[in-house]
Amino acid sequence: MEHRRIAVAGASGLIGSALVRSLAANGHEVVRLVRRSARGEDEVCWDPDGQYVDAAGLAGCDAVVNLAGAGVGDRRWTDAYKREIRDSRVLGTAALAEAAASLDTPPRVFVSGSAIGFYGDTGGRAVDEDAPPGDGFLPRLCVEWEEAAAPAQEAGIRTVFARTGLVVARGGGAWGRLFPLFKAGLGGRLGSGAQYWSFIALHDEVAALRHLLDTEGLSGPVNLTAPDPLTNREITAAMGRVLRRPAPFAVPAPVLRAVLGELAGDVLGSARVVPKRLLESGFSFAFPGIEDAVRAAL
């Protein structure tokens, strides 16, 4: 895409930092949203909890990408942490959308983070962007998260919801915890292993986000997952093959529930999500298979 000035919230996170590196490497001007006073023209002060954004700092931006939010799996889900997870996404998204909409010349596109948690437990049924939300904390969160971008949509800004799956990367997220276990020969399936995991290589995640920025016909929800979701059992076997380590262990469901609490329901739940709109828009995956994605992460 042509040279652009792009604002990124969540620029220090796993996906955000990779996106910033990719954009900067191609000569784009990246403006990071920071939770302190801005130290230059490449930073914008914001306070997502207080729903404040220095809108003047977004002036001249062609695009805004919102990837900010507290880690879903970082802590046990207490009521307080669930509020933090929710508020960090919903309040921050609303503040950014309102700031973008308030500009005399608003950005052309607003890419807002979301997640395949929108669909809840789909069992063995494959779902695409036409599926309704599921039941539970994560589906309700994703619905609120996406609704918070309404000010941008109402202002006529092309708004895209990046419903991201499990990102295969060494530096963070679910896979950031799996790699050390498998390398130590302690890897194994979780629960029955029959639940589907919809994954995406970090490289493809970044490429897909850039595709959303550059594809004028795309708006609304877009699933960012590899084309063929696999079961946890299949992924466990693939990790063992790539890392050349046995994966004999299994973590029983009751143990996961005891350790993770409510979060265990989503770890053991099945999300068979396919990227229908991404593929229809012409996107090509560099690492569509799990073994390729794991090798890319290594």
C-alpha positions as CSV (number, residue, x, y, z in Angstrom):
1,M,0.0,0.0,0.0
2,E,1.0,3.6,-0.5
3,H,2.9,5.5,2.3
4,R,0.5,6.1,5.2
5,R,0.4,7.6,8.7
6,I,-1.0,4.8,10.9
7,A,-1.9,5.0,14.6
8,V,-1.6,1.8,16.6
9,A,-2.9,1.1,20.0
10,G,-1.5,-1.9,21.8
11,A,1.8,-1.3,19.9
12,S,3.9,-3.0,22.6
13,G,1.9,-6.3,22.6
14,L,2.8,-9.5,20.7
15,I,0.8,-8.6,17.6
16,G,1.1,-4.9,17.8
17,S,4.9,-4.8,18.0
18,A,5.1,-7.2,15.1
19,L,2.7,-5.0,13.1
20,V,4.6,-1.9,13.9
21,R,7.9,-3.5,12.8
22,S,6.3,-4.6,9.5
23,L,4.8,-1.2,8.7
24,A,8.0,0.7,9.6
25,A,10.1,-1.6,7.5
26,N,8.0,-0.6,4.5
27,G,8.4,3.1,5.2
28,H,5.0,3.9,6.8
29,E,4.8,6.4,9.6
30,V,3.6,4.7,12.7
31,V,2.1,6.7,15.6
32,R,2.0,4.7,18.9
33,L,-0.7,5.4,21.5
34,V,1.0,5.6,24.9
35,R,-0.3,5.9,28.5
36,R,1.9,8.8,29.4
37,S,2.8,12.2,27.9
38,A,3.8,12.0,24.3
39,R,7.5,12.4,23.7
40,G,7.3,13.2,20.0
41,E,5.2,13.3,16.9
42,D,5.2,9.5,16.7
43,E,3.3,9.2,20.0
44,V,-0.2,10.1,21.1
45,C,-1.2,10.2,24.8
46,W,-4.3,8.2,25.8
47,D,-5.9,6.7,28.9
48,P,-8.3,3.9,27.8
49,D,-9.7,3.4,31.3
50,G,-10.5,7.1,31.5
51,Q,-11.7,7.1,27.9
52,Y,-9.4,9.9,27.0
53,V,-7.4,10.2,23.7
54,D,-5.5,13.3,22.6
55,A,-7.4,13.5,19.3
56,A,-5.2,16.2,17.9
57,G,-2.4,13.6,17.8
58,L,-4.4,11.5,15.4
59,A,-4.7,14.3,12.9
60,G,-3.4,13.3,9.5
61,C,-3.6,9.6,10.2
62,D,-5.0,7.5,7.3
63,A,-5.7,4.5,9.6
64,V,-6.2,3.6,13.2
65,V,-5.5,0.1,14.5
66,N,-6.7,-0.9,17.9
67,L,-5.0,-4.0,19.4
68,A,-5.0,-2.9,23.1
69,G,-6.4,-5.0,25.9
70,A,-5.5,-6.9,29.0
71,G,-4.4,-10.5,28.4
72,V,-7.3,-12.9,28.6
73,G,-5.1,-15.8,29.8
74,D,-2.7,-13.8,31.9
75,R,-4.5,-14.4,35.2
76,R,-7.2,-16.5,36.8
77,W,-10.6,-15.0,36.0
78,T,-11.7,-13.3,39.2
79,D,-14.6,-10.9,38.9
80,A,-12.1,-8.0,39.2
81,Y,-9.9,-9.3,36.4
82,K,-12.9,-10.0,34.2
83,R,-13.9,-6.3,34.6
84,E,-10.3,-5.3,33.7
85,I,-10.4,-7.5,30.6
86,R,-13.7,-6.0,29.6
87,D,-13.0,-2.4,30.4
88,S,-9.5,-2.4,28.7
89,R,-11.2,-3.4,25.4
90,V,-14.6,-1.8,25.5
91,L,-13.7,1.6,27.0
92,G,-10.5,1.9,25.0
93,T,-12.2,1.1,21.7
94,A,-15.0,3.6,22.4
95,A,-12.5,6.3,23.2
96,L,-10.5,5.7,20.0
97,A,-13.6,5.5,17.8
98,E,-14.9,8.7,19.2
99,A,-11.6,10.5,18.8
100,A,-11.3,9.3,15.2
101,A,-14.9,10.4,14.5
102,S,-14.3,13.8,15.9
103,L,-11.5,14.8,13.5
104,D,-12.2,17.2,10.6
105,T,-10.6,14.7,8.3
106,P,-11.2,11.3,9.9
107,P,-9.0,8.3,9.0
108,R,-10.2,6.2,6.1
109,V,-10.1,2.9,8.1
110,F,-10.5,1.8,11.7
111,V,-9.3,-1.8,12.3
112,S,-10.5,-2.9,15.7
113,G,-9.3,-6.0,17.5
114,S,-11.8,-8.7,18.3
115,A,-11.5,-12.5,18.8
116,I,-12.9,-15.8,17.7
117,G,-14.2,-16.0,21.3
118,F,-17.2,-14.3,19.7
119,Y,-18.5,-17.6,18.6
120,G,-18.2,-19.5,21.9
121,D,-18.0,-23.3,21.8
122,T,-18.8,-24.5,18.3
123,G,-18.1,-28.1,18.9
124,G,-17.2,-29.8,15.6
125,R,-19.2,-27.4,13.6
126,A,-17.3,-25.0,11.3
127,V,-18.4,-21.4,11.6
128,D,-17.7,-18.3,9.5
129,E,-18.5,-14.6,10.0
130,D,-22.2,-15.2,9.4
131,A,-22.5,-17.2,12.7
132,P,-24.2,-15.6,15.7
133,P,-22.4,-15.0,19.0
134,G,-22.1,-17.9,21.4
135,D,-22.8,-17.9,25.1
136,G,-20.6,-17.0,28.0
137,F,-18.1,-14.3,29.1
138,L,-16.0,-14.2,26.0
139,P,-18.8,-14.0,23.4
140,R,-20.5,-11.2,25.5
141,L,-17.2,-9.4,25.7
142,C,-16.6,-9.6,21.9
143,V,-20.1,-8.3,21.2
144,E,-19.6,-5.3,23.5
145,W,-16.0,-4.8,22.1
146,E,-17.3,-4.6,18.6
147,E,-20.3,-2.4,19.4
148,A,-17.9,0.1,21.1
149,A,-16.6,1.0,17.6
150,A,-20.0,2.4,16.6
151,P,-18.9,6.1,16.6
152,A,-16.4,5.3,13.9
153,Q,-18.9,3.5,11.8
154,E,-21.5,6.2,12.3
155,A,-18.9,8.8,11.1
156,G,-18.6,6.8,7.8
157,I,-15.1,5.4,8.6
158,R,-14.6,1.9,7.1
159,T,-14.5,-0.2,10.2
160,V,-13.2,-3.8,10.3
161,F,-13.3,-6.2,13.2
162,A,-10.3,-8.5,13.2
163,R,-11.6,-11.7,15.0
164,T,-8.2,-13.2,15.7
165,G,-7.6,-16.9,16.6
166,L,-4.7,-18.4,18.6
167,V,-1.5,-16.8,17.4
168,V,1.4,-19.2,16.9
169,A,4.4,-17.3,18.2
170,R,7.2,-17.8,20.7
171,G,7.0,-14.3,22.3
172,G,3.6,-14.5,24.0
173,G,0.0,-15.7,24.0
174,A,-0.9,-19.3,24.3
175,W,1.9,-20.6,22.2
176,G,4.4,-18.6,24.2
177,R,3.6,-20.9,27.1
178,L,3.4,-24.1,25.1
179,F,6.8,-23.9,23.4
180,P,8.9,-24.3,26.7
181,L,6.8,-27.2,27.8
182,F,7.2,-29.1,24.6
183,K,10.9,-28.3,24.3
184,A,11.3,-29.8,27.8
185,G,9.4,-33.0,26.7
186,L,6.4,-32.1,28.9
187,G,3.9,-31.3,26.2
188,G,0.6,-33.0,25.8
189,R,-3.1,-32.7,25.0
190,L,-5.5,-30.7,27.1
191,G,-8.5,-32.6,28.3
192,S,-9.8,-35.0,25.7
193,G,-7.9,-33.2,22.9
194,A,-10.9,-33.3,20.7
195,Q,-11.6,-29.6,20.9
196,Y,-10.8,-27.5,17.8
197,W,-8.1,-24.8,18.0
198,S,-8.3,-22.2,15.3
199,F,-4.7,-20.9,14.9
200,I,-2.8,-18.5,12.8
201,A,0.9,-17.9,12.4
202,L,2.1,-14.5,13.6
203,H,3.5,-13.7,10.2
204,D,0.0,-14.3,8.6
205,E,-1.7,-12.4,11.4
206,V,0.4,-9.3,10.6
207,A,-0.1,-9.8,6.9
208,A,-3.8,-10.2,7.4
209,L,-4.0,-7.0,9.4
210,R,-2.2,-5.1,6.6
211,H,-4.6,-6.7,4.1
212,L,-7.6,-5.3,6.1
213,L,-6.0,-1.9,6.1
214,D,-5.5,-2.0,2.3
215,T,-8.6,-3.7,1.0
216,E,-11.2,-1.1,0.5
217,G,-14.1,-3.5,0.1
218,L,-13.7,-5.1,3.6
219,S,-15.7,-3.9,6.6
220,G,-17.4,-5.6,9.5
221,P,-16.1,-8.9,11.0
222,V,-13.2,-10.8,9.4
223,N,-11.9,-14.0,10.9
224,L,-8.1,-14.1,11.2
225,T,-7.5,-17.8,11.4
226,A,-5.7,-20.4,9.2
227,P,-8.0,-22.1,6.7
228,D,-8.0,-25.5,8.4
229,P,-8.5,-25.6,12.2
230,L,-7.2,-28.7,13.9
231,T,-8.0,-30.5,17.2
232,N,-5.8,-30.0,20.2
233,R,-4.8,-33.6,19.8
234,E,-3.6,-33.0,16.2
235,I,-1.8,-29.8,17.2
236,T,-0.1,-31.6,20.1
237,A,1.2,-34.3,17.7
238,A,2.4,-31.7,15.3
239,M,4.3,-29.8,18.0
240,G,6.0,-33.1,19.0
241,R,7.0,-33.8,15.5
242,V,8.5,-30.4,14.7
243,L,10.3,-30.1,18.1
244,R,11.3,-33.8,18.0
245,R,10.1,-34.3,21.5
246,P,7.6,-36.9,22.8
247,A,4.2,-35.5,23.8
248,P,3.0,-38.2,26.1
249,F,1.3,-36.2,28.8
250,A,-2.3,-35.1,29.1
251,V,-3.8,-32.6,31.5
252,P,-7.2,-33.9,32.6
253,A,-10.1,-31.6,32.5
254,P,-10.7,-31.5,36.2
255,V,-7.1,-30.4,36.8
256,L,-7.5,-27.6,34.3
257,R,-10.7,-26.5,36.0
258,A,-9.0,-26.5,39.4
259,V,-6.0,-24.5,38.1
260,L,-7.7,-22.1,35.7
261,G,-11.2,-21.8,37.1
262,E,-13.7,-20.3,34.6
263,L,-11.0,-19.9,32.0
264,A,-10.7,-23.7,31.7
265,G,-14.1,-23.7,29.9
266,D,-12.6,-21.8,27.0
267,V,-9.4,-23.8,27.0
268,L,-11.5,-27.0,26.8
269,G,-14.1,-25.5,24.5
270,S,-14.0,-26.1,20.7
271,A,-13.7,-23.2,18.2
272,R,-13.7,-24.4,14.6
273,V,-13.6,-21.1,12.9
274,V,-12.8,-20.6,9.2
275,P,-11.6,-17.3,7.5
276,K,-14.3,-17.1,4.8
277,R,-14.2,-13.4,4.2
278,L,-10.4,-13.2,4.3
279,L,-10.0,-15.9,1.6
280,E,-12.8,-14.4,-0.5
281,S,-11.0,-11.1,-0.5
282,G,-7.9,-12.6,-2.0
283,F,-5.7,-13.1,1.0
284,S,-3.0,-15.8,0.7
285,F,-1.5,-17.5,3.7
286,A,2.2,-18.0,3.9
287,F,2.0,-20.6,6.7
288,P,-1.5,-22.3,6.5
289,G,-0.5,-25.6,8.1
290,I,0.3,-26.0,11.8
291,E,3.8,-27.5,11.2
292,D,4.7,-24.6,9.0
293,A,3.3,-22.1,11.5
294,V,5.3,-23.7,14.3
295,R,8.5,-23.7,12.2
296,A,8.0,-20.1,11.4
297,A,7.6,-19.2,15.0
298,L,10.9,-21.0,15.8
